[in-house]
């Protein structure tokens, strides 16, 4: 039990739809009347499941319901889920921004939270002054901040602008400064929401490295929420998946992430529009058809074998005055990793359909779920149209299914020629 630093027991959070608060004065009086008589809150029996795409069946909604888990000291816990699944609500409960409707949250030690971009930053104060202000809000003394201010400024990478008012900072610079203060607070628990997405690649790498140092060398706990599955898998020692306000999965990062991504994966191998008006695109270009063609007969039509060639076909209608366009795509895993990018310039007559095709060789793609991020641009690289979920398909390894153990590692698995001399 000495290793348990955070314990969540039967935690639920209820909101009333359409209002700022949970209820009205009459509801509050009704709750109070039931409480003094030792009876259960009458409104706890009401409430819809937290499914943002469904029509509400009640005035109340359970943003979180019956959440139970424990976190050990030094653990890096990832929390994943679709938008509206309850991730941010859970972090706000842990950070005591709001209180749970039912259940208890037990913590040991200081919690530092980085939930919103620029939280605690005063726009009229300089970056240096905001370090002291934000540090004080997070519980640091003036002496602690003064002793670490040079490290905080260096880590943030904003030294040139540190004596400039924060209102002139970009959102990324504010995140850098806020994260630097929270990271050097040395809390027992560091709570980080999807704020790193605002920073550039260099800062994201630095921030992830810092969180790894905090957990491994400092023995402190990190709770990390992100939609970047690669970052979650690389950083976290354990992952919890939320769906509709409840815990769907809890365990090994790779396994939980795969289950989460596959649950939302819908194979979309082809499409074709019968008229130009309903087709994908805009007033510059229309995409009337697209397809992933499978040369394999090993699997069903919706799955491609690793030994099969994969043909990507795209039919384009040019509505611009440009005579030459370029169509390309990035092949991505559903984790968001880019496998490769490719493009091709072609003559495309005005208002005429032109079909382009790209062949991905056999024995190249790994056993994985993929999606095509397609784009069309002019010869001077002006983007006319892009679609991040243009087509989706799955590649399977038939031999592995017949008894081979394990998956070959890597984004690709080319058939390499070996010689023995």
N, C-alpha and C positions, 0 to 999 in steps of 0.2 A: 504493500500500500504506500510505502514511502516514495516509490517511483511515480505514483499517480499525481500529476500536477493540475489536471483539469478533469472534472467529472460532471457529466450532463445526465440528469435523471428525469425522465418523463416530461421533458420540456415541450410546451406548445405555445404558440403565439396566435392570438385571434385579433382580427381587425374588422371594423365595420365599413362596408363599401360605401364610397361617396362622401365620407366625412373625415375631418381631420382627426378627431378623437375616436375613442372606441365606441362611445354611445352618447345618449342624451341624458339630461338631468333625471328624467323619469326612469330611465334604465339604471342609472347609478343608484337612485333611491330604492329601486326594486332589488338590486344586488345587495345593498346595505341591509334591507329588511330581511332578506333570506340569510345573510351572514350572521346577524345578531340572534337569529332563531336557530343557528347551527345547521342550516340547510345548504345544499349545493347551489352554486350560481346557476340560475335558470337558463342563462344564455350560453352556457358551455355545451348544452345539448343541441344547439343550433350551429349552423355554419356549413358552407360549401367546401369541397376539396379544392386546394390551390391549383387549379388548372386554368391558366389565363386564357386559353382558347375556347373554353366552354362557357355557356350561359349560366350565370349565377342562379342558384335555386334558393338562396337565402340572402338576407341583408348582411350576414356575417360570412367571413372566410377565414379558414385556418391557414395562415401563411406557413406555419410549421405545426406538426402534430406528432406527439409521442416520440421525441428524439432522445435516444439513449446512446452514449458512448463515453469512453475514457481515453485520455491522452497521457502518455508517459513523458517524463522529463527527458529532454533532448530529442524528442520525436519531431519529425517534419510532416505535418498532416495536410494533405491536399484536399480541398473540397470542390467538387465539380458538379455540373448540372446545367440544364438549359436555362435561358433567361426566365426569371420568375419562379425558379424551383425552390427558392428560400435561402440561398447562399448568403446574401448580404444581410438578410434578417437574422440569420444565425450569428453572424459576426457581430452585429449590433447588440444582440443579447449578451454575447461573451464579453463585449467591450463595455457593457452597462450603459449604452446609449439609450436603450429602452429595456423594460422589464418583461419577463415571460408571463403569459396569462396563467399557466400552470407549470408545475415542476420546479426543480432547483438546479442551480449552477454553482458548483464548488470549485474555487481556484486557490492555488497556493503561490503567492508572489505577485509581482507587479506586471501588469499587462500594458503593452504599448500598441496602439492601433493606428493603422494607416488605411482608412476606409474611403475617404473622398479626396479628390485632388484639391490641394490648397486649404484643407481644413486647418483652422487655427492660425492661418496666415493673415496678417493685416496688410491690405494693399498699400497703405500710405507709409508703412514702416519699411526700412531697408532689409535686405536679406540677413544681415548680421543681427539687427534688432529682432527680427522674426525668429532667429535661432533661439535667442533667449526667451522670447514669448512662447514659442511652441514647446521648447524644452520644459518651461515652467508648467504648461498645461499638462504635459505628459508626466510630471512629477519629479523632474530633476531640480536640484538646487542650483543657485547661481554659481557656486564654487565648482560643482560638477560640470556645468556647461562651459565655464571659463577654462577649465583644464582640458576640455576636449574640443574647443571651438576650432582650432587649427585643423584637426583631423576631420571634423564635420565639413568644413569649407572645402578641404582638399578632396574629400570623397564626393561631394556634390558636383564638383567640376564647374562651379559658378563663381570662382574667385574674382574674376574681372568685374562682375556686377554685384558683388556682395554688399557694397555700400550704396546701391541703387534701390529705389523703392520697388517693392515686389509687384506693384501694379504694372510695371513695365516688363515683367518676366513673361516668357511663354508658359503654356500649361506644363510642358515638359520640364522646364527649369524649376517650376514650383514643386513638381513631383520629386525631382532630384533633391531639392533642399529639404522637403518634408521627410523623405525616406532617410536621408542622411542623419537627421536629428533622431528619428525613431530607432535607427540601427545602432547609434552610439549611446542610446539610453541604457543599454544593457539590461533589458527587462527579462523576467523569467519566461514570459510568453509574448511573442511578437505576432500580431495579427495583421496580415497584408491582404487587402482586397485587390481587385483588378486594376490597380493604379499603374503597374509597371508597363501596361500596354501603351501608355502615353509617352513613355521615354523612348529614346532611340536605341538601336541595337547594342551600342557600346555600353550604355547605362544599364540595360537589361542584364547583360552579361555580368557587369560589375555587381549589380544588386543581388542576382542569384548566387554569385560567389560569396557575397557578404552573408546571405542567409545560411549558406552551407557552413560557413565559418562559425556563425552564431550557434548553430545546432551541434556541430561536431566538436569544436574546441571549447566553446563556452558552456556546453551542456544545457543550452536553453531551448525552449520549445517554439516552433514556428507553425502558424496556421496560415495556409496559402490558398487563396481563391484565384483561379485563372481559367480562361477559355483556351489558353495555349497548352494543349495536351503534351507537347514535347517538353516544355518547361516543367510542368507538373511531374511528368515521369522522371525527368533528370534530377529534380530537386527533392521530391518527397519520398519518405520511407513507408508511407501508408496513405491511402486515398479513400475518401468517403464520397459516394455518389448520391445526390439528392434528386428526387422526382416528385413533383406536386406536393412539396412540403414534408416529405417523409424520406427516410434513409432507404435507398434502393440496394446499395452494395457497400461493402466495407472490407478492405484487405490490401493485398499486394497491388502496387500502383499499375503495373503493366496489365494485370488481369482485370482490374476494375475499369481502367480506361478503355480496354478493348471491348468489354461488355457494354459500357456506356455508349461508345461510338456505334457499335453494331446494332444496338437497340433502336437508334434513330436512323440507321442507314436504309435507304430505299434505292434498290437498283433501278436506274433509269438509263437503259441502254440505247434507246432511240426515241425520236419524236418526228412528227411531220405535220405542218399546218396546211390546211386546205386553202386558206386565203391569206393574202399579204397583211391585211389589217390586224389579224390576231397573232401574227408571228412575233417571235422575240425581236427586240431591237428598238429603233427609234426613227426619227425622220431622216437619218443619214444612212442607216444600213439596217437590213432585215435579215434574220436568220430563219429560213423557212423549214430547214430539216437538219438533223444531226443523228449520227449513229456510231455505235461501237460494234464492229463486225468481228465475229468469233470464228476462227478456223478450226476449232476443236470440236470433237464429238464425244469427248470423255464425260463432260458434265452437261447439265441442263443448259438451256439457252441463256439463262441469266447469269451463268458463271463461266469464266474462261480458264482453261488449264494453262499452267506455266509454260508448257511446251508449244503453245499455240501463238501464232502471229496475231497481233491486235491491230485492226484498221480503224482509224478515226476519220469519219466523213462529215463534212460540213457544207451545206448549201447556202450561199450568200446572194442577196440582192443589193446592188449598189444604188443608193438614192442620191449620192453626191455627184459633183462634176469631176471628181477625180477618176482618171482612167486606170490608175494602178493602186491597188490596195494590198494590205498585208494581213493575213490571218495567222494567228498563232495560238498556242495554248501552253499552260503549265500543267503537268501531270502531278497531282498531289495525293498524298495519303489522307485518310480522314482525320489523322492527328494534326494535319496542317503542314507536314514536311513536304517540300518541293522535291520531287524525284528528278525532274529535268524540265527544261523549257525549250520550245521549238517554234519556228515561224517560217512563213514563206510568202514572198511577194508574187502577185499574179495579176494578169490583165483582167479587169472586171468591167464589162461594158455597162453603161448606164441603164438601170431598170431591167437588166437581164440576170437570170439566175446563173450562177457559176458555182460548180462543185469542186471542192478541194479535198484531198485525202492525204493522210500521213500514216505510214506503216511503222508500228513498233515491233521490233524483231522478236521471234520466239526465244524462249530460254533467257529472258532478260528481266521481266518483272517478277517480284517476289510474291509469296502467298500473302495477299493483303486486300483491303478495300480501297478503291481509288475514286477520285473525282477529277473532272476536267475543268480547269479555269480557262475559258476561252476569251479571246479578245480580237478586235479588228482595229487597225490603225492605218493612217496614211503613210506615204513614203517618208515624210518628215516627222514620223513618230507621234502624230497627234491621235490620241485614242478616240475612236468613234463609238465603240461599244465594248462592254466586257460583261461576262457572266461567270461568277465564281462556282456555281453549281450547275454547269451546263449539262454534263453527263456524269453518271456514276456507274461503276461496275466492280465486280469482284473477280480476283484471280485466285485459283485454288491449285494446290499441289496434289495430284492424284496419287502419286507414289507414297507421299507422306500419309495419306489417308489409309493406304493399304498396309501400313505397319511401320513405316519409318518413324523414328522418334525425333521430336524437336523440330523447330523451324529454323531454316537457314537465316542467319542474321544479316541485317543490312537493308537498305532501301531497294537495292536491285540484287539480282542473283544471276549474272551472266554465265553462260556455259564456257568455262575457261579450258583451253586446250593444254594438256599436260604431256610432257615427254619424260621418259625415264632413260637415262644414259648410264 
